[in-house]
Structures are given as C-alpha cells and as structure tokens.
Amino acid sequence: MITANQRSPITVALAKGALLKDSVRRFQAAGLDFSDLLEEDNRLLMVPSRCGTARALLVRNADVPVYVAYGQAQLGVVGYDVLREHQLPVAQLVDLGFGGCRMAVAVKASSGYRRAADLPAHCRVASKFTRCAEAFFEQLDLPVELIHLTGSVELGPITGMSEAIVDLVATGRTLRDNGLVAIEDLFSSTARLIGHPLALRLDDGALQGLVERIATVQRPAHRPVQVPVR
C-alpha cells in the first residue's frame, strides 16, 4: 500500500499491446522516458525511466486498474472499456484521446437483425465484457443469456453457440472478415490516465505536476473514433 512516506519513484502501470506505443510517447512528451519498453528484445516487466525518477510496470490491459487500485502503481493508462467492465476504485484523470474504439453488439450479417432490440428474448450473447453487456440489455429490458469468453468471441455466432456478441470494434475488419456486422453501439472508448486516490491525496506535487503535463502535451495526430454514448 502507498504511505505518506512514499514519494518516489513514481510507478506507472502501462498496458501491453495496442496502447503501449502511444502511452510511452505521451509520457515521454511529459518528461518521463519509458522507451526501453518498446525495444524488440525487451523482456523486463519493470523498467525505470531514463531520468531515474519513475518506473513503469508492463502488464495486461485488464490488470492496469488492479495495480493502481491496490496501490502498486500511482498512475496507469488503460482503455475506458476496461474501467467500465471492472469498476475498480481508481480516479479517472485524463482522456488521452488515443486507442479509439467502440463497444458494440454484433451479429451475423445474414441474420436480419438491425438493432439490439430485434434480438429474441433469452437468446445467447457471447462477450468478454459481460458486465457491460448485462447493463446494456437490462436497460433495453431484454433478457439474454450471457456467455463469458476470453478469446475470439466472433466464433460465437459463426458456430451457432450465440446469436450475438458484445465486443470492442475499431475498424470493423475482423467482423467483416468473419461475416459479422455491428448493429448497435454501447459506448465509445479511448485510453484514460487513471490514478490511485490515496496517492493523489498524499501527493507532494510531483504526481499532480505529471498529470498536468500529460493533460496538456499535444495528443497524437490521429483522432479517436467518435460514436454516440448511450
């Protein structure tokens, strides 16, 4: 746990995969260089910044808010989709603007369904994000059977195990390549800077200064996908 005497180094949890490059660039622009994480031969899971005042933990996307919530990292970068799904007690500080995608309901293109409300009651819906899916279908007052998968949920409708899926969609190519189509969006998602609430309250100024620099440095040139939030 974080204590009042814990001032340095600042520990940041960064997600492996699609968000890593933009996360490293954003921190680099704010004065912390974790670019060693991007080296092809890097196998370290904890890397110090080149200035020596901070360190980064390289973890799975879904584990970022866990490390922050339990105080092993004061800051982290994670997709809004993960925050919505896991609902851990972390502070959302900055919408970083990159990693744009949307959470959507998708079905077989040949199904004839054009919106989520068209799905039959008590049909099966496969998803990695069952909490998000449950909240969405409860709002629709449509009872469904949720199937939790950790891998390629697209196989649900393809194999007939489920009528639909709820999953993240960026370009939509994976859906198209597998004969699926998105029919309704739940919400949009971008990368968020999050913080440990107690660490922020005990901060001597170093954390807040870093957060302000991250919030004000120029965002990556590409813009996030904009979709209605329901």
Contacts in CASP RR format, 6 or more apart in sequence:
PFRMAT RR
TARGET T0000
AUTHOR 0000-0000-0000
METHOD contacts of the structure
MODEL  1
MITANQRSPITVALAKGALLKDSVRRFQAAGLDFSDLLEEDNRLLMVPSR
CGTARALLVRNADVPVYVAYGQAQLGVVGYDVLREHQLPVAQLVDLGFGG
CRMAVAVKASSGYRRAADLPAHCRVASKFTRCAEAFFEQLDLPVELIHLT
GSVELGPITGMSEAIVDLVATGRTLRDNGLVAIEDLFSSTARLIGHPLAL
RLDDGALQGLVERIATVQRPAHRPVQVPVR
1 70 0 8 1.000
1 71 0 8 1.000
1 198 0 8 1.000
2 71 0 8 1.000
2 74 0 8 1.000
2 196 0 8 1.000
2 198 0 8 1.000
2 199 0 8 1.000
2 202 0 8 1.000
3 202 0 8 1.000
4 202 0 8 1.000
6 199 0 8 1.000
6 202 0 8 1.000
7 204 0 8 1.000
7 206 0 8 1.000
8 53 0 8 1.000
8 54 0 8 1.000
8 206 0 8 1.000
9 48 0 8 1.000
9 49 0 8 1.000
9 52 0 8 1.000
9 53 0 8 1.000
9 54 0 8 1.000
9 55 0 8 1.000
10 32 0 8 1.000
10 53 0 8 1.000
10 54 0 8 1.000
10 55 0 8 1.000
10 74 0 8 1.000
10 75 0 8 1.000
10 206 0 8 1.000
10 207 0 8 1.000
10 210 0 8 1.000
11 54 0 8 1.000
11 55 0 8 1.000
11 56 0 8 1.000
11 57 0 8 1.000
11 72 0 8 1.000
11 73 0 8 1.000
11 74 0 8 1.000
11 75 0 8 1.000
12 27 0 8 1.000
12 32 0 8 1.000
12 34 0 8 1.000
12 54 0 8 1.000
12 55 0 8 1.000
12 56 0 8 1.000
12 57 0 8 1.000
12 73 0 8 1.000
12 74 0 8 1.000
12 75 0 8 1.000
12 76 0 8 1.000
12 77 0 8 1.000
13 56 0 8 1.000
13 57 0 8 1.000
13 59 0 8 1.000
13 63 0 8 1.000
13 64 0 8 1.000
13 67 0 8 1.000
13 68 0 8 1.000
13 72 0 8 1.000
13 73 0 8 1.000
13 75 0 8 1.000
13 76 0 8 1.000
13 77 0 8 1.000
13 78 0 8 1.000
14 20 0 8 1.000
14 23 0 8 1.000
14 24 0 8 1.000
14 34 0 8 1.000
14 37 0 8 1.000
14 56 0 8 1.000
14 57 0 8 1.000
14 58 0 8 1.000
14 59 0 8 1.000
14 64 0 8 1.000
14 76 0 8 1.000
14 77 0 8 1.000
15 23 0 8 1.000
15 59 0 8 1.000
15 60 0 8 1.000
15 61 0 8 1.000
15 64 0 8 1.000
15 77 0 8 1.000
15 78 0 8 1.000
15 79 0 8 1.000
16 58 0 8 1.000
16 59 0 8 1.000
16 60 0 8 1.000
16 61 0 8 1.000
17 61 0 8 1.000
18 99 0 8 1.000
19 61 0 8 1.000
19 77 0 8 1.000
19 78 0 8 1.000
19 79 0 8 1.000
19 98 0 8 1.000
19 99 0 8 1.000
19 191 0 8 1.000
20 37 0 8 1.000
20 38 0 8 1.000
20 58 0 8 1.000
21 38 0 8 1.000
22 96 0 8 1.000
22 98 0 8 1.000
22 99 0 8 1.000
22 191 0 8 1.000
22 220 0 8 1.000
23 77 0 8 1.000
23 96 0 8 1.000
23 191 0 8 1.000
24 34 0 8 1.000
24 35 0 8 1.000
24 37 0 8 1.000
24 38 0 8 1.000
25 220 0 8 1.000
26 77 0 8 1.000
26 96 0 8 1.000
26 98 0 8 1.000
26 214 0 8 1.000
26 217 0 8 1.000
26 219 0 8 1.000
26 220 0 8 1.000
27 33 0 8 1.000
27 34 0 8 1.000
27 49 0 8 1.000
27 56 0 8 1.000
27 214 0 8 1.000
28 34 0 8 1.000
28 35 0 8 1.000
29 213 0 8 1.000
29 217 0 8 1.000
29 218 0 8 1.000
30 210 0 8 1.000
30 213 0 8 1.000
30 214 0 8 1.000
30 217 0 8 1.000
31 51 0 8 1.000
31 213 0 8 1.000
32 49 0 8 1.000
32 51 0 8 1.000
32 53 0 8 1.000
32 54 0 8 1.000
32 210 0 8 1.000
33 49 0 8 1.000
33 50 0 8 1.000
33 51 0 8 1.000
34 47 0 8 1.000
34 49 0 8 1.000
34 54 0 8 1.000
34 56 0 8 1.000
35 50 0 8 1.000
36 42 0 8 1.000
36 44 0 8 1.000
36 47 0 8 1.000
36 50 0 8 1.000
37 47 0 8 1.000
37 56 0 8 1.000
37 58 0 8 1.000
44 58 0 8 1.000
45 57 0 8 1.000
45 58 0 8 1.000
45 59 0 8 1.000
46 55 0 8 1.000
46 56 0 8 1.000
46 57 0 8 1.000
46 58 0 8 1.000
47 55 0 8 1.000
47 56 0 8 1.000
47 58 0 8 1.000
48 54 0 8 1.000
48 55 0 8 1.000
49 55 0 8 1.000
49 56 0 8 1.000
57 67 0 8 1.000
57 72 0 8 1.000
57 73 0 8 1.000
59 67 0 8 1.000
61 78 0 8 1.000
61 79 0 8 1.000
61 82 0 8 1.000
62 82 0 8 1.000
62 85 0 8 1.000
62 86 0 8 1.000
64 73 0 8 1.000
64 76 0 8 1.000
64 77 0 8 1.000
64 78 0 8 1.000
64 82 0 8 1.000
64 194 0 8 1.000
65 76 0 8 1.000
65 78 0 8 1.000
65 82 0 8 1.000
65 83 0 8 1.000
65 86 0 8 1.000
65 88 0 8 1.000
65 90 0 8 1.000
65 194 0 8 1.000
66 86 0 8 1.000
66 88 0 8 1.000
67 73 0 8 1.000
67 76 0 8 1.000
68 74 0 8 1.000
68 75 0 8 1.000
68 76 0 8 1.000
68 88 0 8 1.000
68 90 0 8 1.000
68 194 0 8 1.000
68 195 0 8 1.000
68 196 0 8 1.000
69 88 0 8 1.000
69 89 0 8 1.000
69 90 0 8 1.000
69 196 0 8 1.000
71 196 0 8 1.000
71 198 0 8 1.000
71 199 0 8 1.000
73 196 0 8 1.000
74 195 0 8 1.000
74 196 0 8 1.000
74 199 0 8 1.000
74 200 0 8 1.000
74 207 0 8 1.000
75 93 0 8 1.000
75 193 0 8 1.000
75 194 0 8 1.000
75 195 0 8 1.000
75 196 0 8 1.000
75 207 0 8 1.000
75 210 0 8 1.000
75 211 0 8 1.000
76 193 0 8 1.000
76 194 0 8 1.000
76 195 0 8 1.000
77 96 0 8 1.000
77 191 0 8 1.000
77 192 0 8 1.000
77 193 0 8 1.000
77 194 0 8 1.000
78 191 0 8 1.000
78 192 0 8 1.000
78 194 0 8 1.000
79 99 0 8 1.000
79 189 0 8 1.000
79 190 0 8 1.000
79 191 0 8 1.000
79 192 0 8 1.000
80 95 0 8 1.000
80 187 0 8 1.000
80 188 0 8 1.000
80 189 0 8 1.000
80 190 0 8 1.000
80 191 0 8 1.000
80 192 0 8 1.000
81 101 0 8 1.000
81 103 0 8 1.000
81 129 0 8 1.000
81 132 0 8 1.000
81 168 0 8 1.000
81 187 0 8 1.000
81 189 0 8 1.000
83 90 0 8 1.000
83 92 0 8 1.000
83 192 0 8 1.000
83 194 0 8 1.000
84 103 0 8 1.000
84 129 0 8 1.000
84 131 0 8 1.000
84 132 0 8 1.000
84 187 0 8 1.000
84 189 0 8 1.000
85 129 0 8 1.000
85 131 0 8 1.000
85 132 0 8 1.000
86 131 0 8 1.000
87 131 0 8 1.000
89 197 0 8 1.000
90 194 0 8 1.000
90 195 0 8 1.000
90 196 0 8 1.000
90 197 0 8 1.000
91 194 0 8 1.000
91 195 0 8 1.000
91 196 0 8 1.000
91 197 0 8 1.000
91 200 0 8 1.000
92 192 0 8 1.000
92 193 0 8 1.000
92 194 0 8 1.000
93 192 0 8 1.000
93 193 0 8 1.000
93 194 0 8 1.000
93 195 0 8 1.000
93 211 0 8 1.000
93 215 0 8 1.000
94 192 0 8 1.000
94 193 0 8 1.000
94 211 0 8 1.000
94 214 0 8 1.000
94 215 0 8 1.000
95 190 0 8 1.000
95 191 0 8 1.000
95 192 0 8 1.000
96 190 0 8 1.000
96 191 0 8 1.000
96 192 0 8 1.000
96 193 0 8 1.000
96 214 0 8 1.000
96 219 0 8 1.000
97 190 0 8 1.000
97 191 0 8 1.000
97 219 0 8 1.000
97 220 0 8 1.000
97 223 0 8 1.000
97 224 0 8 1.000
98 190 0 8 1.000
98 191 0 8 1.000
98 219 0 8 1.000
98 220 0 8 1.000
98 222 0 8 1.000
98 224 0 8 1.000
99 170 0 8 1.000
99 189 0 8 1.000
99 190 0 8 1.000
99 191 0 8 1.000
99 224 0 8 1.000
100 170 0 8 1.000
100 188 0 8 1.000
100 189 0 8 1.000
100 190 0 8 1.000
100 191 0 8 1.000
100 224 0 8 1.000
100 225 0 8 1.000
101 168 0 8 1.000
101 169 0 8 1.000
101 170 0 8 1.000
101 188 0 8 1.000
101 189 0 8 1.000
101 190 0 8 1.000
101 225 0 8 1.000
102 168 0 8 1.000
102 169 0 8 1.000
102 170 0 8 1.000
102 182 0 8 1.000
102 185 0 8 1.000
102 186 0 8 1.000
102 187 0 8 1.000
102 188 0 8 1.000
102 189 0 8 1.000
102 225 0 8 1.000
102 227 0 8 1.000
103 129 0 8 1.000
103 132 0 8 1.000
103 166 0 8 1.000
103 167 0 8 1.000
103 168 0 8 1.000
103 169 0 8 1.000
103 185 0 8 1.000
103 186 0 8 1.000
103 187 0 8 1.000
103 188 0 8 1.000
103 189 0 8 1.000
104 166 0 8 1.000
104 167 0 8 1.000
104 168 0 8 1.000
104 169 0 8 1.000
104 182 0 8 1.000
104 183 0 8 1.000
104 184 0 8 1.000
104 185 0 8 1.000
104 186 0 8 1.000
105 116 0 8 1.000
105 119 0 8 1.000
105 125 0 8 1.000
105 136 0 8 1.000
105 164 0 8 1.000
105 165 0 8 1.000
105 166 0 8 1.000
105 182 0 8 1.000
105 183 0 8 1.000
105 184 0 8 1.000
105 185 0 8 1.000
105 186 0 8 1.000
106 154 0 8 1.000
106 157 0 8 1.000
106 164 0 8 1.000
106 165 0 8 1.000
106 166 0 8 1.000
106 167 0 8 1.000
106 169 0 8 1.000
106 175 0 8 1.000
106 180 0 8 1.000
106 181 0 8 1.000
106 182 0 8 1.000
106 183 0 8 1.000
107 113 0 8 1.000
107 119 0 8 1.000
107 157 0 8 1.000
107 163 0 8 1.000
107 164 0 8 1.000
107 165 0 8 1.000
107 180 0 8 1.000
107 181 0 8 1.000
107 183 0 8 1.000
108 157 0 8 1.000
108 158 0 8 1.000
108 179 0 8 1.000
108 180 0 8 1.000
108 181 0 8 1.000
109 179 0 8 1.000
109 180 0 8 1.000
109 181 0 8 1.000
110 179 0 8 1.000
111 157 0 8 1.000
111 163 0 8 1.000
112 118 0 8 1.000
113 119 0 8 1.000
113 164 0 8 1.000
113 183 0 8 1.000
114 183 0 8 1.000
115 183 0 8 1.000
115 184 0 8 1.000
116 136 0 8 1.000
116 137 0 8 1.000
116 140 0 8 1.000
116 142 0 8 1.000
116 164 0 8 1.000
116 183 0 8 1.000
116 184 0 8 1.000
117 140 0 8 1.000
117 142 0 8 1.000
118 183 0 8 1.000
119 125 0 8 1.000
119 142 0 8 1.000
119 144 0 8 1.000
119 163 0 8 1.000
119 164 0 8 1.000
120 163 0 8 1.000
121 142 0 8 1.000
121 143 0 8 1.000
121 144 0 8 1.000
122 143 0 8 1.000
122 144 0 8 1.000
122 145 0 8 1.000
123 144 0 8 1.000
123 145 0 8 1.000
123 162 0 8 1.000
123 163 0 8 1.000
123 164 0 8 1.000
124 144 0 8 1.000
124 145 0 8 1.000
124 146 0 8 1.000
124 147 0 8 1.000
124 161 0 8 1.000
124 162 0 8 1.000
124 163 0 8 1.000
124 164 0 8 1.000
125 133 0 8 1.000
125 137 0 8 1.000
125 144 0 8 1.000
125 145 0 8 1.000
125 146 0 8 1.000
125 147 0 8 1.000
125 162 0 8 1.000
125 163 0 8 1.000
125 164 0 8 1.000
125 165 0 8 1.000
125 166 0 8 1.000
126 146 0 8 1.000
126 147 0 8 1.000
126 148 0 8 1.000
126 149 0 8 1.000
126 153 0 8 1.000
126 156 0 8 1.000
126 157 0 8 1.000
126 161 0 8 1.000
126 162 0 8 1.000
126 164 0 8 1.000
126 165 0 8 1.000
126 166 0 8 1.000
127 133 0 8 1.000
127 146 0 8 1.000
127 147 0 8 1.000
127 148 0 8 1.000
127 149 0 8 1.000
127 153 0 8 1.000
127 165 0 8 1.000
127 166 0 8 1.000
127 167 0 8 1.000
128 148 0 8 1.000
128 149 0 8 1.000
128 150 0 8 1.000
128 151 0 8 1.000
128 153 0 8 1.000
128 167 0 8 1.000
129 166 0 8 1.000
129 167 0 8 1.000
129 168 0 8 1.000
130 146 0 8 1.000
130 148 0 8 1.000
132 166 0 8 1.000
132 186 0 8 1.000
132 187 0 8 1.000
133 144 0 8 1.000
133 146 0 8 1.000
133 166 0 8 1.000
133 186 0 8 1.000
134 146 0 8 1.000
136 166 0 8 1.000
136 186 0 8 1.000
136 230 0 8 1.000
137 143 0 8 1.000
137 144 0 8 1.000
139 230 0 8 1.000
147 156 0 8 1.000
147 161 0 8 1.000
147 162 0 8 1.000
149 156 0 8 1.000
153 165 0 8 1.000
153 166 0 8 1.000
153 167 0 8 1.000
154 165 0 8 1.000
154 167 0 8 1.000
154 174 0 8 1.000
154 175 0 8 1.000
154 178 0 8 1.000
154 180 0 8 1.000
155 161 0 8 1.000
156 162 0 8 1.000
156 165 0 8 1.000
157 163 0 8 1.000
157 164 0 8 1.000
157 165 0 8 1.000
157 180 0 8 1.000
158 178 0 8 1.000
158 179 0 8 1.000
158 180 0 8 1.000
165 180 0 8 1.000
166 186 0 8 1.000
168 189 0 8 1.000
169 175 0 8 1.000
169 182 0 8 1.000
170 225 0 8 1.000
172 182 0 8 1.000
175 181 0 8 1.000
175 182 0 8 1.000
185 227 0 8 1.000
185 228 0 8 1.000
185 230 0 8 1.000
186 230 0 8 1.000
187 227 0 8 1.000
187 229 0 8 1.000
187 230 0 8 1.000
188 224 0 8 1.000
188 225 0 8 1.000
188 226 0 8 1.000
188 227 0 8 1.000
188 228 0 8 1.000
188 229 0 8 1.000
190 224 0 8 1.000
193 211 0 8 1.000
193 214 0 8 1.000
193 215 0 8 1.000
199 207 0 8 1.000
200 207 0 8 1.000
200 208 0 8 1.000
END
